[in-house]
């Protein structure tokens, strides 16, 4: 028995098909595309509290960076004292360094399941077999499909941008948009150098001494450059419906990050 499908994939498939049937009943063209958008929004709203907690935790850590820099200078020769001072600082400001990890761990099964659903539904294969497989996991007879319309604004959501030579050069815009949105979101998540209280910058180590925070910041900058390219390549190789899902998800992530960043 596949518990992964039972707990995550099948419920998402049923919700996706329910939205598809709704838009089909309303005679809205491209029901699958709008079903993907609606399901993505629902998932994003359900994950909002977890993602907000993750973003707020990251922002608190950014604000503590000048203080952490000062502690690195003060206890640069005593790692044990440095660790204790950092723990005391976190406790004083009510920050849990691990708080940002738990929401991410909880989100991942849902996001992976959502990706699996869209890949199964939107891959450009045998539609008849796909409809049969989907009907086998639907909870209610009213959700049963007789066909599955993959068209959305004049294109097939199962088409891949890598097929642009036969389908049209405009498909190349999809991975570019996907990479651009991912870059924007990564940029918003980058730590900002905050001045210490009173407008004075806290003491920092010498130029030749690299702090752990500097190394982490450099890694984050590298990831901010690599991740957009990686998602752009995914969008190039996978069906358009997956890019639609990821881009809608990313837009909501950008709006949420902007709201968190605006908070004082």
C-alpha positions as a Markdown table, in Angstrom:
| # | Residue | x | y | z |
|---|---|---|---|---|
| 1 | Unk | 0.0 | 0.0 | 0.0 |
| 2 | Unk | 1.4 | 3.4 | -1.0 |
| 3 | Unk | 0.8 | 5.6 | 2.0 |
| 4 | Unk | 2.5 | 8.6 | 0.2 |
| 5 | Unk | -0.2 | 8.5 | -2.5 |
| 6 | Unk | -3.0 | 7.9 | 0.0 |
| 7 | Unk | -2.0 | 10.8 | 2.4 |
| 8 | Unk | -0.8 | 13.4 | -0.1 |
| 9 | Unk | -1.1 | 12.7 | -3.8 |
| 10 | Unk | -4.6 | 11.3 | -4.0 |
| 11 | Unk | -6.3 | 14.1 | -2.0 |
| 12 | Unk | -4.5 | 16.7 | -4.2 |
| 13 | Unk | -5.7 | 14.9 | -7.3 |
| 14 | Unk | -9.2 | 14.9 | -6.1 |
| 15 | Unk | -9.1 | 18.6 | -5.3 |
| 16 | Unk | -7.6 | 19.4 | -8.7 |
| 17 | Unk | -10.3 | 17.4 | -10.5 |
| 18 | Unk | -13.0 | 19.1 | -8.4 |
| 19 | Unk | -11.8 | 22.5 | -9.5 |
| 20 | Unk | -11.5 | 21.2 | -13.1 |
| 21 | Unk | -15.1 | 19.9 | -13.0 |
| 22 | Unk | -16.3 | 23.3 | -11.5 |
| 23 | Unk | -14.7 | 25.4 | -14.2 |
| 24 | Unk | -15.9 | 22.9 | -16.8 |
| 25 | Unk | -19.4 | 23.2 | -15.5 |
| 26 | Unk | -19.1 | 27.0 | -15.6 |
| 27 | Unk | -18.1 | 26.6 | -19.3 |
| 28 | Unk | -14.9 | 28.4 | -18.7 |
| 29 | Unk | -12.3 | 27.7 | -21.5 |
| 30 | Unk | -9.1 | 26.1 | -20.3 |
| 31 | Unk | -10.6 | 24.5 | -17.1 |
| 32 | Unk | -7.4 | 22.6 | -16.3 |
| 33 | Unk | -5.3 | 25.7 | -16.3 |
| 34 | Unk | -7.7 | 27.6 | -14.0 |
| 35 | Unk | -7.9 | 24.4 | -11.8 |
| 36 | Unk | -4.1 | 24.5 | -11.5 |
| 37 | Unk | -4.1 | 28.2 | -10.5 |
| 38 | Unk | -7.0 | 27.7 | -8.0 |
| 39 | Unk | -5.3 | 24.6 | -6.4 |
| 40 | Unk | -2.0 | 26.4 | -6.2 |
| 41 | Unk | -3.7 | 29.4 | -4.5 |
| 42 | Unk | -5.4 | 27.1 | -2.0 |
| 43 | Unk | -2.2 | 25.2 | -1.2 |
| 44 | Unk | -0.4 | 28.5 | -0.8 |
| 45 | Unk | -3.0 | 29.9 | 1.6 |
| 46 | Unk | -2.9 | 26.7 | 3.7 |
| 47 | Unk | 0.8 | 27.0 | 3.9 |
| 48 | Unk | 0.8 | 30.7 | 4.6 |
| 49 | Unk | 1.2 | 30.5 | 8.4 |
| 50 | Unk | 4.1 | 28.1 | 8.1 |
| 51 | Unk | 5.8 | 30.1 | 5.4 |
| 52 | Unk | 5.2 | 33.3 | 7.3 |
| 53 | Unk | 6.8 | 31.8 | 10.4 |
| 54 | Unk | 9.8 | 30.8 | 8.4 |
| 55 | Unk | 10.2 | 34.2 | 6.8 |
| 56 | Unk | 9.9 | 36.0 | 10.1 |
| 57 | Unk | 12.4 | 33.8 | 11.7 |
| 58 | Unk | 14.9 | 34.5 | 8.9 |
| 59 | Unk | 14.2 | 38.3 | 9.3 |
| 60 | Unk | 14.9 | 38.1 | 13.0 |
| 61 | Unk | 18.2 | 36.4 | 12.3 |
| 62 | Unk | 19.1 | 39.1 | 9.9 |
| 63 | Unk | 18.5 | 41.8 | 12.5 |
| 64 | Unk | 20.8 | 40.0 | 14.9 |
| 65 | Unk | 23.7 | 39.8 | 12.5 |
| 66 | Unk | 25.5 | 43.0 | 13.8 |
| 67 | Unk | 25.3 | 41.6 | 17.3 |
| 68 | Unk | 26.6 | 38.2 | 16.1 |
| 69 | Unk | 29.5 | 39.9 | 14.4 |
| 70 | Unk | 30.4 | 41.7 | 17.6 |
| 71 | Unk | 30.3 | 38.3 | 19.5 |
| 72 | Unk | 32.6 | 36.8 | 16.9 |
| 73 | Unk | 35.1 | 39.6 | 17.7 |
| 74 | Unk | 34.8 | 39.3 | 21.4 |
| 75 | Unk | 35.1 | 35.5 | 21.6 |
| 76 | Unk | 37.1 | 34.8 | 18.5 |
| 77 | Unk | 39.6 | 32.6 | 20.5 |
| 78 | Unk | 37.0 | 30.8 | 22.6 |
| 79 | Unk | 34.4 | 28.8 | 20.6 |
| 80 | Unk | 32.7 | 27.5 | 23.7 |
| 81 | Unk | 32.2 | 31.0 | 25.1 |
| 82 | Unk | 31.0 | 32.2 | 21.6 |
| 83 | Unk | 28.4 | 29.4 | 21.4 |
| 84 | Unk | 27.1 | 30.3 | 24.9 |
| 85 | Unk | 27.0 | 34.0 | 24.1 |
| 86 | Unk | 25.1 | 33.3 | 20.9 |
| 87 | Unk | 22.6 | 31.2 | 22.8 |
| 88 | Unk | 22.1 | 33.9 | 25.3 |
| 89 | Unk | 21.6 | 36.4 | 22.5 |
| 90 | Unk | 19.0 | 34.3 | 20.9 |
| 91 | Unk | 17.2 | 33.8 | 24.2 |
| 92 | Unk | 17.3 | 37.5 | 25.0 |
| 93 | Unk | 15.6 | 38.4 | 21.6 |
| 94 | Unk | 13.3 | 35.5 | 21.6 |
| 95 | Unk | 14.8 | 33.9 | 18.5 |
| 96 | Unk | 14.9 | 30.2 | 17.8 |
| 97 | Unk | 17.5 | 29.5 | 15.0 |
| 98 | Unk | 15.7 | 26.2 | 14.2 |
| 99 | Unk | 12.3 | 27.8 | 13.9 |
| 100 | Unk | 12.7 | 28.5 | 10.2 |
| 101 | Unk | 13.5 | 24.8 | 9.5 |
| 102 | Unk | 10.4 | 23.2 | 10.9 |
| 103 | Unk | 7.9 | 25.0 | 8.6 |
| 104 | Unk | 10.1 | 24.1 | 5.6 |
| 105 | Unk | 10.2 | 20.4 | 6.6 |
| 106 | Unk | 6.4 | 20.4 | 7.0 |
| 107 | Unk | 5.9 | 22.1 | 3.6 |
| 108 | Unk | 8.1 | 19.8 | 1.6 |
| 109 | Unk | 5.9 | 16.7 | 1.5 |
| 110 | Unk | 2.9 | 18.8 | 0.3 |
| 111 | Unk | 5.0 | 20.6 | -2.3 |
| 112 | Unk | 6.5 | 17.3 | -3.6 |
| 113 | Unk | 3.1 | 15.7 | -3.7 |
| 114 | Unk | 1.7 | 18.8 | -5.6 |
| 115 | Unk | 4.6 | 18.6 | -8.1 |
| 116 | Unk | 4.0 | 14.8 | -8.6 |
| 117 | Unk | 0.3 | 15.4 | -9.2 |
| 118 | Unk | 0.9 | 18.1 | -11.8 |
| 119 | Unk | 3.6 | 16.1 | -13.5 |
| 120 | Unk | 1.4 | 13.0 | -13.8 |
| 121 | Unk | -1.6 | 15.0 | -15.0 |
| 122 | Unk | 0.2 | 17.4 | -17.4 |
| 123 | Unk | 2.8 | 15.1 | -19.0 |
| 124 | Unk | 2.0 | 14.9 | -22.7 |
| 125 | Unk | 1.2 | 11.2 | -22.9 |
| 126 | Unk | -1.7 | 8.8 | -23.3 |
| 127 | Unk | -4.7 | 10.9 | -22.3 |
| 128 | Unk | -7.1 | 7.9 | -22.3 |
| 129 | Unk | -4.8 | 6.0 | -19.9 |
| 130 | Unk | -4.4 | 9.1 | -17.8 |
| 131 | Unk | -8.1 | 9.6 | -17.4 |
| 132 | Unk | -8.5 | 5.9 | -16.4 |
| 133 | Unk | -5.8 | 6.2 | -13.8 |
| 134 | Unk | -7.3 | 9.4 | -12.4 |
| 135 | Unk | -10.8 | 7.9 | -12.2 |
| 136 | Unk | -9.3 | 5.0 | -10.2 |
| 137 | Unk | -8.3 | 7.4 | -7.3 |
| 138 | Unk | -11.3 | 9.8 | -7.3 |
| 139 | Unk | -13.3 | 9.7 | -4.1 |
| 140 | Unk | -16.8 | 10.4 | -5.6 |
| 141 | Unk | -18.6 | 9.3 | -8.7 |
| 142 | Unk | -19.5 | 12.9 | -9.5 |
| 143 | Unk | -15.8 | 13.7 | -10.1 |
| 144 | Unk | -15.3 | 11.0 | -12.7 |
| 145 | Unk | -13.8 | 12.2 | -15.9 |
| 146 | Unk | -14.8 | 11.3 | -19.4 |
| 147 | Unk | -12.0 | 13.3 | -21.0 |
| 148 | Unk | -9.3 | 15.8 | -19.9 |
| 149 | Unk | -8.9 | 19.1 | -21.8 |
| 150 | Unk | -5.2 | 20.2 | -21.6 |
| 151 | Unk | -5.7 | 23.4 | -23.6 |
| 152 | Unk | -5.2 | 26.7 | -21.9 |
| 153 | Unk | -5.3 | 30.0 | -23.8 |
| 154 | Unk | -4.6 | 28.3 | -27.1 |
| 155 | Unk | -1.8 | 26.1 | -25.9 |
| 156 | Unk | -1.4 | 22.6 | -24.5 |
| 157 | Unk | -0.4 | 22.5 | -20.9 |
| 158 | Unk | 1.4 | 19.2 | -21.6 |
| 159 | Unk | 3.8 | 20.8 | -24.1 |
| 160 | Unk | 7.3 | 21.4 | -23.0 |
| 161 | Unk | 9.3 | 24.6 | -23.8 |
| 162 | Unk | 12.1 | 22.3 | -25.1 |
| 163 | Unk | 9.7 | 21.6 | -28.0 |
| 164 | Unk | 9.9 | 25.3 | -29.1 |
| 165 | Unk | 11.3 | 24.5 | -32.5 |
| 166 | Unk | 8.1 | 22.7 | -33.5 |
| 167 | Unk | 5.7 | 24.6 | -31.3 |
| 168 | Unk | 6.9 | 28.2 | -31.4 |
| 169 | Unk | 9.8 | 30.3 | -30.1 |
| 170 | Unk | 7.5 | 32.0 | -27.6 |
| 171 | Unk | 7.8 | 28.9 | -25.4 |
| 172 | Unk | 11.3 | 30.0 | -24.5 |
| 173 | Unk | 9.8 | 32.9 | -22.6 |
| 174 | Unk | 8.4 | 30.5 | -20.0 |
| 175 | Unk | 11.7 | 29.3 | -18.5 |
| 176 | Unk | 12.9 | 33.0 | -18.6 |
| 177 | Unk | 9.8 | 34.1 | -16.6 |
| 178 | Unk | 10.2 | 31.2 | -14.2 |
| 179 | Unk | 13.9 | 32.0 | -13.6 |
| 180 | Unk | 13.1 | 35.7 | -13.2 |
| 181 | Unk | 10.5 | 35.2 | -10.6 |
| 182 | Unk | 12.7 | 32.8 | -8.7 |
| 183 | Unk | 15.6 | 35.4 | -8.8 |
| 184 | Unk | 13.3 | 38.1 | -7.5 |
| 185 | Unk | 12.1 | 36.0 | -4.6 |
| 186 | Unk | 15.7 | 34.9 | -3.8 |
| 187 | Unk | 16.8 | 38.6 | -3.8 |
| 188 | Unk | 14.0 | 39.5 | -1.4 |
| 189 | Unk | 15.2 | 36.8 | 1.0 |
| 190 | Unk | 18.8 | 38.0 | 1.0 |
| 191 | Unk | 19.9 | 39.4 | 4.4 |
| 192 | Unk | 20.2 | 43.1 | 4.6 |
| 193 | Unk | 23.1 | 44.6 | 6.6 |
| 194 | Unk | 21.5 | 46.4 | 9.5 |
| 195 | Unk | 23.3 | 49.1 | 11.5 |
| 196 | Unk | 23.6 | 48.7 | 15.3 |
| 197 | Unk | 21.5 | 50.6 | 17.7 |
| 198 | Unk | 22.2 | 54.3 | 17.7 |
| 199 | Unk | 23.2 | 54.2 | 14.0 |
| 200 | Unk | 26.8 | 53.0 | 14.7 |
| 201 | Unk | 28.1 | 49.9 | 13.1 |
| 202 | Unk | 29.3 | 47.4 | 15.6 |
| 203 | Unk | 32.9 | 46.2 | 15.6 |
| 204 | Unk | 33.8 | 43.7 | 13.0 |
| 205 | Unk | 36.8 | 41.4 | 12.6 |
| 206 | Unk | 39.8 | 42.3 | 10.5 |
| 207 | Unk | 39.5 | 42.2 | 6.7 |
| 208 | Unk | 41.5 | 39.0 | 6.5 |
| 209 | Unk | 39.3 | 37.2 | 9.0 |
| 210 | Unk | 36.3 | 35.5 | 7.6 |
| 211 | Unk | 33.4 | 35.1 | 9.9 |
| 212 | Unk | 30.9 | 32.2 | 9.8 |
| 213 | Unk | 28.1 | 34.6 | 9.0 |
| 214 | Unk | 30.2 | 35.9 | 6.0 |
| 215 | Unk | 30.6 | 32.3 | 4.7 |
| 216 | Unk | 26.8 | 31.7 | 5.1 |
| 217 | Unk | 26.0 | 35.0 | 3.4 |
| 218 | Unk | 28.3 | 34.0 | 0.5 |
| 219 | Unk | 26.7 | 30.6 | 0.2 |
| 220 | Unk | 23.3 | 32.3 | 0.2 |
| 221 | Unk | 24.3 | 34.6 | -2.6 |
| 222 | Unk | 25.6 | 31.7 | -4.6 |
| 223 | Unk | 22.3 | 29.9 | -4.1 |
| 224 | Unk | 20.4 | 33.0 | -5.2 |
| 225 | Unk | 22.3 | 32.8 | -8.5 |
| 226 | Unk | 22.1 | 29.1 | -9.0 |
| 227 | Unk | 18.5 | 28.5 | -8.0 |
| 228 | Unk | 16.9 | 30.7 | -10.7 |
| 229 | Unk | 19.0 | 29.0 | -13.4 |
| 230 | Unk | 18.1 | 25.6 | -12.0 |
| 231 | Unk | 14.3 | 26.3 | -12.0 |
| 232 | Unk | 14.6 | 27.9 | -15.4 |
| 233 | Unk | 16.1 | 24.6 | -16.7 |
| 234 | Unk | 13.3 | 22.7 | -15.0 |
| 235 | Unk | 10.7 | 24.9 | -16.7 |
| 236 | Unk | 12.4 | 24.3 | -20.0 |
| 237 | Unk | 12.3 | 20.5 | -19.7 |
| 238 | Unk | 8.9 | 20.0 | -18.0 |
| 239 | Unk | 5.3 | 20.5 | -19.2 |
| 240 | Unk | 3.9 | 24.1 | -19.2 |
| 241 | Unk | 1.4 | 23.3 | -16.5 |
| 242 | Unk | 4.3 | 22.8 | -14.0 |
| 243 | Unk | 5.6 | 26.2 | -14.9 |
| 244 | Unk | 2.1 | 27.7 | -14.4 |
| 245 | Unk | 1.9 | 26.1 | -11.0 |
| 246 | Unk | 5.4 | 27.2 | -10.0 |
| 247 | Unk | 5.0 | 30.7 | -11.3 |
| 248 | Unk | 1.7 | 31.3 | -9.5 |
| 249 | Unk | 3.3 | 29.8 | -6.3 |
| 250 | Unk | 6.3 | 32.1 | -6.7 |
| 251 | Unk | 4.2 | 35.2 | -7.2 |
| 252 | Unk | 2.4 | 34.6 | -4.0 |
| 253 | Unk | 5.7 | 33.9 | -2.3 |
| 254 | Unk | 7.0 | 37.3 | -3.5 |
| 255 | Unk | 3.9 | 39.1 | -2.2 |
| 256 | Unk | 4.3 | 37.4 | 1.1 |
| 257 | Unk | 8.0 | 38.2 | 1.3 |
| 258 | Unk | 7.3 | 41.8 | 0.5 |
| 259 | Unk | 4.8 | 42.0 | 3.3 |
| 260 | Unk | 7.1 | 40.4 | 5.8 |
| 261 | Unk | 10.0 | 42.7 | 4.8 |
| 262 | Unk | 7.8 | 45.7 | 5.2 |
| 263 | Unk | 7.0 | 44.8 | 8.8 |
| 264 | Unk | 9.1 | 46.6 | 11.5 |
